[in-house]
Amino acid sequence: MLQVETLTKWFGGLAALDGVTFHVMPGEILSIIGPNGAGKSTLFKLITGFLVPSAGRVRFQGEDITGLPPHRVAQRGIVRTFQETTVFRELTTLENVVVGHHVRMRATGWEVFLNSSRARRHEAAIYDSALELLEYFGLAPVRDEPARNLPHGHLRALEMAVAVAASPRVLLLDEPFTGMNPQETDHALDLVRGIRARGVTVLLVTHDMRAMRRISDRVVVLNFGRKIAEGSPDEVQNDPAVVEAYLGREEHDLRA
């Protein structure tokens, strides 16, 4: 589904990412982990076109998408969320999800402007889809609430709903469990599994090792911009290079 080939990004004399290679299989959940500064966010920005690599390639379903602008990457089916929630806080929950659908809008700008029958049909389909997503993500009771009033767990669910509204083939989730209590994390894990059940391949960055072990099919570990391990959650957890990379952090971050 997705191939990252010797991906490299230099900022001046610093290699934020250095020759990273891995692949993502259709329908799997692949986690990217590593200490702070390991290059995880840079990797996401390179895959989704927010940064242009210094070297290496990104291929999606065999097509070279390296260096495409973010909107072109999204139109091909690669959609991401961000570590900080990025919903439109002045819009309602429902309006946010409606906006998320417009990356796949089929009616032209003129058709929308002229309120053509095709544009009206498509807008009706978007509205119905938005309502279905709100129901799935548990947001239907707050559909008319401005996003600025939502608690953290609801904001994270809304961000995922907006991303799924864009009909991704691959969804990149950046720290989706940050700031959540155990109950919220359990719910978020169920949502991610449900997204995969919809046929979406998931690539996620997380610092939550418990969540990583519960959700991941495979794990890629970065440290100082380089890939140091890849395998199942159990394999990477017991890899000496991974244990060494996490030295100095609380032991339960990796083992608990």
C-alpha positions in Angstrom: 0.0 0.0 0.0 2.7 2.5 1.0 6.5 2.3 0.5 9.0 4.6 2.2 12.4 4.2 0.5 15.6 5.5 2.1 13.7 8.7 3.1 16.1 11.4 4.3 15.6 15.0 5.4 18.4 17.4 6.3 17.9 20.7 8.1 21.2 22.5 7.7 23.7 20.1 9.1 21.2 18.0 11.0 19.6 14.9 9.6 16.1 14.8 11.1 15.5 11.6 9.1 18.3 9.4 7.7 17.7 6.7 5.2 14.5 5.3 6.6 12.9 2.4 4.7 9.8 0.4 5.5 6.4 -0.6 3.9 2.8 -0.6 5.0 0.6 -3.5 4.0 -3.0 -3.1 3.0 -5.4 -3.3 6.0 -2.7 -3.3 8.7 -2.1 -1.0 11.7 1.6 0.0 11.7 2.9 2.1 14.7 5.9 4.4 14.6 7.5 4.8 18.0 10.7 6.4 19.3 12.0 8.9 21.9 11.3 12.6 21.5 13.3 14.0 18.5 13.5 10.6 16.8 12.0 11.9 13.6 8.5 10.7 13.8 6.7 13.9 13.0 9.2 14.7 10.2 8.4 11.3 8.7 4.7 12.1 8.6 5.3 15.5 7.0 7.4 13.9 4.3 4.8 11.2 3.5 2.0 13.7 3.3 3.8 16.5 1.4 4.2 19.1 4.1 8.0 18.7 3.6 10.0 17.7 0.6 12.7 15.1 1.3 16.4 15.7 0.8 16.6 12.2 -0.6 14.6 9.0 -0.9 11.1 8.3 -2.3 7.5 7.7 -1.1 5.4 5.4 -3.2 1.6 4.9 -2.8 0.2 1.8 -4.5 3.2 1.8 -6.8 2.9 5.5 -7.8 5.7 7.9 -6.9 4.2 10.7 -4.8 7.4 12.2 -3.5 7.2 15.9 -3.2 3.5 16.3 -4.2 1.7 19.1 -2.3 -0.4 18.0 0.6 -3.8 18.5 -1.2 -2.7 16.3 -4.0 -1.5 13.6 -1.6 -4.9 13.8 0.2 -6.8 13.5 -3.0 -4.9 10.3 -3.8 -6.1 8.9 -0.4 -3.4 9.6 2.2 -4.9 11.7 5.0 -3.4 12.7 8.3 -4.3 14.1 11.7 -2.0 16.2 13.8 -0.5 16.0 17.3 -2.5 19.1 18.2 -6.2 19.0 17.3 -6.8 21.0 14.2 -10.6 21.1 13.8 -12.4 24.4 13.1 -13.3 25.4 16.6 -16.0 28.0 15.6 -17.9 25.5 13.5 -20.2 22.9 14.9 -19.3 19.2 15.2 -21.5 18.5 12.2 -20.1 21.3 10.1 -16.6 20.1 10.7 -17.4 16.7 9.4 -19.2 18.2 6.4 -16.0 20.2 5.6 -14.0 17.0 5.8 -15.9 15.5 2.9 -15.1 18.3 0.5 -11.6 16.9 -0.4 -13.6 14.3 -2.5 -16.2 16.8 -3.8 -17.2 15.8 -7.3 -19.3 18.8 -8.3 -17.3 21.6 -9.8 -17.1 25.1 -8.4 -19.4 26.4 -11.0 -22.0 23.7 -10.3 -21.9 24.6 -6.6 -22.2 28.3 -7.4 -25.1 27.7 -9.7 -26.7 25.3 -7.3 -27.0 22.6 -10.0 -28.9 19.4 -9.4 -25.6 17.5 -9.4 -24.2 19.8 -6.7 -27.4 19.5 -4.6 -27.3 15.7 -4.8 -23.7 15.6 -3.8 -24.3 18.0 -0.9 -27.2 15.8 0.3 -25.0 12.7 0.2 -22.3 14.5 2.1 -24.8 15.5 4.8 -26.1 11.9 5.2 -22.5 10.6 5.4 -21.6 13.2 8.0 -24.5 12.1 10.1 -23.5 8.5 9.8 -19.9 9.3 10.9 -21.1 11.3 13.9 -23.2 8.4 15.0 -20.2 6.0 14.6 -17.8 8.2 16.5 -20.3 8.8 19.3 -20.6 12.5 18.4 -24.3 12.6 17.4 -25.5 14.1 20.7 -23.1 17.1 20.2 -23.7 17.5 16.5 -24.8 21.1 16.9 -22.2 22.0 19.6 -19.4 24.4 18.5 -16.1 22.4 18.5 -14.6 24.9 20.9 -16.9 23.6 23.6 -16.0 19.9 23.2 -13.9 18.1 25.8 -10.5 16.6 24.8 -11.8 13.1 24.1 -14.6 14.4 21.9 -12.1 16.7 20.0 -9.9 13.7 19.2 -12.9 11.7 18.0 -14.0 14.6 15.9 -10.6 15.0 14.3 -10.7 11.3 13.3 -14.2 11.7 12.0 -13.1 14.6 9.8 -10.2 12.6 8.5 -12.4 9.6 7.7 -14.8 11.9 6.0 -12.1 12.5 3.3 -12.4 8.8 2.4 -8.7 7.9 3.1 -7.1 4.7 1.9 -4.3 5.3 4.3 -4.9 7.3 7.5 -1.9 8.7 9.4 -2.7 9.4 13.1 -0.3 11.6 15.0 -0.4 10.9 18.8 -4.2 10.1 18.8 -4.1 9.0 22.5 -2.3 12.0 24.0 -3.9 13.5 27.0 -6.5 10.7 27.4 -7.5 8.9 30.5 -7.6 5.0 30.4 -11.3 5.0 29.5 -10.9 7.5 26.7 -7.9 5.6 25.4 -10.0 2.4 25.3 -12.6 4.1 23.3 -10.1 5.6 20.9 -8.5 2.2 20.4 -11.9 0.8 19.5 -12.4 3.7 17.0 -9.1 3.0 15.3 -10.0 -0.7 15.0 -13.3 0.4 13.5 -11.5 2.6 11.0 -9.4 -0.3 9.9 -12.6 -2.4 9.6 -13.9 0.2 7.1 -11.0 -0.8 4.8 -8.6 1.9 5.9 -4.9 1.2 6.4 -3.6 2.9 9.5 -0.2 4.4 10.3 0.1 5.9 13.7 2.7 7.7 15.9 2.3 7.2 19.6 4.2 7.5 22.9 1.6 5.3 24.6 3.3 1.9 24.8 0.3 0.2 26.3 -1.8 1.4 23.4 0.9 0.5 20.9 1.0 -3.1 22.1 -2.8 -3.5 22.0 -3.4 -2.0 18.6 -0.4 -2.7 16.3 0.2 -5.4 13.8 3.7 -4.2 13.3 6.0 -1.5 14.8 8.8 0.6 13.3 11.2 2.2 15.9 13.1 5.4 15.1 15.9 6.9 17.0 17.9 10.0 16.0 16.3 9.9 12.6 17.2 6.3 11.8 15.2 3.1 11.9 16.6 0.8 14.6 14.0 -1.9 14.8 10.9 -3.3 13.0 8.7 -6.2 13.9 5.8 -7.2 16.1 5.1 -5.3 19.4 6.7 -8.1 21.4 9.8 -8.3 19.1 10.5 -4.6 19.2 9.8 -4.4 23.0 12.6 -6.9 23.6 15.0 -5.6 21.0 18.3 -4.5 22.8 18.6 -1.5 20.5 15.1 -0.3 21.4 15.7 -0.9 25.1 18.9 1.2 24.9 17.1 4.0 23.0 14.6 4.3 25.8 17.2 4.3 28.6 16.9 7.3 30.8 13.1 7.3 30.4 10.9 5.7 33.1 11.2 2.0 32.6 7.4 1.5 32.6 7.2 3.6 29.4 8.6 0.7 27.5 7.8 -2.4 29.6 4.6 -1.8 31.5 
